[in-house]
Amino acid sequence: MSTVSYKDAGVDIDAGAQFVENIKPLVKSTFDANVIGGIGSFAGAYELPSGYNKPVILGATDGVGTKLKLAIDSGKFDTVGIDLVAMCTNDLICNFGTPLFFLDYYATSKLDIDESTAVVGGIAEGCRQSECSLIGGETAEMPGMYAPKDFDLAGFAVGIAEKEEMNRLSHVSAGDVLIALPSSGIHSNGYSLVRKLFFEKLDYKFDTIVDEKPLIDILLTPTKIYVKTFKKLKNKINALAHITGGGIIENLPRILPDNLQAVVQKEKIKTLPIFDLMSKHVEETEMYRTFNMGVGMILVVSPQNVDYILQNSDGYVIGELKNGKKEAILV
């Protein structure tokens, strides 16, 4: 009777082993002095840093959404890993957490060593930008679960914060100034609408030139990581909000107490050309509730600290906090 192997079922153990060898130097490049051991154990180990009075461990998880579909269809795999890390670490800093380490989950129908190595290379780059260590991950080859050439990503970031610094509601007050930190592009939200607009309604191609660049390069521009900026400005920031799905309208109220209203002056927002183009075909209210519109992070800052923030970042003023109903309004 003939036999059947795991490889016959669509899972190549040898390819998996080669993939691990390929990514070892990428992973090691993210290590800091607190990493214990190396890649290949059953769990990653990380020694907690000293200097905290009441340390609290924070966790954040996210994915990249249908932006992955554009990476797959275009064959460009080196940036979505940055997006994966960014979506997690940018959330951590909003609770005044400093990212410590990161883990990833990569699931695919069939492991392509070159593609998967490029993806992990992006994850490693995102970790370096976030100043955190990639201490582990999981690669799953599941031909019965995913369509050919498809894969999915999930990321998990762990950070540390001083307990008394986490709750930012008590730090914000009427008169505080809203400072926008520019996004690098669409980041990693709203891509189902992006794909429908450009590739179904407008029938654009990946190489269609938009703002002097191929469209696919604009759409796959990785999410900006704000960790280093946060660390530099931390002592001058009252609160900060990561502008992701839901846009300014939904994300900014998450850092407000019940008695404060965020008033954003719409004309001060420096929208990017890609959003200006999309706005010709999508209603303005839909744009602002779906996309970051060029604002990747909003800082809440006391008036006396505004000049310092502006001089030490690429931020700009877009509004202020006032007494009123807990909400964000565009005027």
SEGU-789888 format. One record per residue (C-alpha): residue in three letters; x, y, z. Coordinates in steps of 0.25 Angstrom, whole numbers, plus 5000, padded with zeros to 4 digits. Last residue first. Layout:
% residues N
ALAXYZ;...
This chain:
% residues 331
VAL493752925049;LEU494052775052;ILE493552715065;ALA494052615074;GLU493152575086;LYS492952575101;LYS491952685102;GLY492452825106;ASN493652895112;LYS494652925101;LEU495952855096;GLU496752915085;GLY496952905070;ILE497852875058;VAL499252915063;TYR500452855055;GLY501352735057;ASP502752705050;SER503352695064;ASN504352765073;GLN504052905070;LEU502552885070;ILE502552805083;TYR503352915090;ASP502453025085;VAL501252955090;ASN501752935104;GLN501153055110;PRO499753035104;SER499652895110;VAL499752785100;VAL498752675095;LEU499452605084;ILE498752545071;MET499352435063;GLY499352395049;VAL498752515043;GLY498752515028;MET497252485026;ASN497252375036;PHE496252305028;THR494852245030;ARG493952345038;TYR494652465031;MET494452405017;GLU493052365019;THR492652505024;GLU493352565012;GLU492652475002;VAL493452384993;HIS493852404979;LYS494552544978;SER494952514993;MET495852404988;LEU496752494980;ASP496852594992;PHE497152465001;ILE498352424992;PRO498852564991;LEU499052575007;THR498152655016;LYS498852765024;ILE497752785034;LYS497652935037;GLU496352955029;LYS495652845038;GLN495852925051;VAL495652815061;VAL494852845074;ALA495052735084;GLN493952745095;LEU494152725110;ASN493252685121;ASP493152535120;PRO494652515120;LEU495452505107;ILE496452405102;ARG495452315094;PRO494852445089;LEU495952455079;ASN495752325072;GLU494352335067;ILE494352465060;ILE495852465056;GLY495652345048;GLY494752225050;GLY495852125047;THR497252185052;ILE497652315058;HIS498452285070;ALA498152375081;LEU499052445091;ALA498952505105;ASN499652615113;ILE500952615106;LYS502152695110;ASN502852585118;LYS502652495107;LEU503252575096;LYS504552495092;LYS503852355096;PHE502652395088;THR503452435076;LYS504252305076;VAL502952225077;TYR502252295066;ILE502252185055;LYS501752225041;THR500852125034;PRO501552065022;THR501352125008;LEU500652015001;LEU499552104995;ILE500552204990;ASP501452104984;ILE500252034978;LEU499852164971;PRO501152174963;LYS501652314967;GLU501652454961;ASP500452494969;VAL499652374964;ILE500252294953;THR499452164949;ASP500452054951;PHE499551974960;LYS498451994951;TYR497252084952;ASP495852034948;LEU495152154955;LYS493952084961;GLU494651944962;PHE496151964965;PHE496152104971;LEU494852114978;LYS494651964982;ARG496151954987;VAL496152074995;LEU494752045001;SER495351905006;TYR496551975010;GLY495952065020;ASN497052055031;SER498552015030;HIS499352145028;ILE498552235018;GLY499852315016;SER501052345024;SER500252415035;PRO500552555040;LEU500552575055;ALA499452665059;ILE499452765071;LEU498252785079;VAL498352895090;ASP497852895104;GLY496953005107;ALA495952915115;SER496652805122;VAL497452675120;HIS498352615131;SER497252545139;LEU496752465126;ARG498152415124;ASN498052285132;MET499352215130;GLU500352305137;GLU500052255151;LYS500352115147;GLU501752135141;ALA501652065127;ILE502151945120;GLY501951885107;VAL501551765100;ALA501251755085;PHE500451645078;GLY500351635063;ALA499451565053;LEU499651535039;ASP498951465028;PHE499351385015;ASP498751355001;LYS499651294990;PRO498651184988;ALA497351204996;TYR497451185011;MET496951075021;GLY497250945014;PRO498650985010;MET498951025025;GLU500451055027;ALA500551125040;THR501751215044;GLU501751255059;GLY502551365066;GLY503651405075;ILE504551505082;LEU504451625072;SER505051725081;CYS504551875083;GLU505052005078;SER503852035070;GLN504652065058;ARG505451945060;CYS504151865062;GLY503651915049;GLU504951875042;ALA504751735048;ILE503351725044;GLY503751765030;GLY504851665029;VAL503751565034;VAL502951595021;ALA504151585012;THR504551455018;SER503151405016;GLU503151445001;ASP504551374999;ILE504151255006;ASP502851235000;LEU502051155010;LYS500751095005;SER499351135009;THR499851235019;ALA499751275034;TYR500751375040;TYR500651405054;ASP501551505060;LEU502151545074;PHE502651675079;PHE503551725091;LEU503751845100;PRO502851955095;THR502752075105;GLY501352095110;PHE500752235112;ASN499352175109;CYS499452245095;ILE500852185094;LEU500252045093;ASP499352075081;ASN500552125073;THR501251995076;CYS500151905071;MET499751965058;ALA501152005055;VAL501651855057;LEU500751805046;ASP500951925037;ILE502451895037;GLY502151755033;VAL501351805022;THR502551875016;ASP503451765009;PHE502351685002;LYS502151744989;GLY501651634979;SER500551724974;ASP499351634977;ILE499951594991;ALA500251734995;LEU498951784991;LYS498251674998;LEU499051705011;LYS498451845011;THR497151765013;GLY497451765028;VAL498751795034;GLY498551725048;ASP498451755062;THR498851725076;ALA499251815088;GLY499751775102;LEU500151855114;ILE500951815126;VAL500851905138;PRO502051955146;LYS501852015160;ASN503152085163;TYR503852065150;GLY505352075149;SER505751935144;PRO505451865131;LEU504651735131;GLU505451625126;TYR504951565113;ALA504751415109;GLY504151365096;ALA503451225097;PHE503751085091;SER505151115088;GLY505651145074;ILE506051285074;GLY506951335084;GLY507251335099;ILE506851445109;VAL506451585102;ASN506751695112;ALA508051745106;ASP507351775093;PHE506951695081;THR506351745068;SER507551705059;LYS507451565065;VAL506051545057;LEU506651585044;PRO507851495046;LYS506951375050;ILE505951405038;ASN506651315028;GLU506951195037;VAL505451195041;PHE505051195026;GLN505951075024;ALA505250995034;GLY503951035029;ALA504350995015;ASP504750855020;ILE503450835027;ASP502650855014;VAL501150855017;GLY500250825005;ALA499650685009;ASP500750615000;LYS501750695008;TYR501150635021;SER501450495015;VAL500550385009;THR500850245007;SER500550144996;MET500050005000;
